[in-house]
Amino acid sequence: MSEYITIAGIVQFDPRTRTAGNKQVRDVVIRTIGSSKNFSVTLWPEKDHITVNKGDFLVCDGKYSQSVGQNKDGEQDRKSTRLNSSHVSES
């Protein structure tokens, strides 16, 4: 079962590009409004017409996953959430 989420927030850094599945994608980090959580968002080539820069406001939804990081003592110290965007809106 896939989990979907909608987030709205401010882009924290300029987008980074990488290759995923033989496609060029953009990764952005969004700090959400209200909860102040950071989300890593993958923007697929279908969204290339949308210009995204640091400081922009974005609304995204799509399938997401979470992973937990550990510090050197083996204790949980942070949670990472990645969103594969299916819809993106800018303003």
C-alpha positions, 0 to 999 in steps of 0.5 A: 500500500502506498502512502500519499501526502500533500505538503506546502512550504518554502524551498530551502536550497537551490535544486540539485540535479541527478539521474534516476531511471535514465532521467534527469530529476531535480531534488529540492528540500522544502520546509513545511509551513506549520510543522517546520519539518524538512521534506526532500522532494524529487521533481521528475522531468514532466515538471521541467516547465516549473522553475524552482529556486531557493526561497520559492513557495511550493505545494506538492503531493505524491507518494512518500517514504521515510527512513531513520538515521542513526548516530555513532552510538546506534541511537535514532537521531533523525528521520528523513522523508522523501516525496516523489511528486506527482503534482507541483504548484508554485506561486 
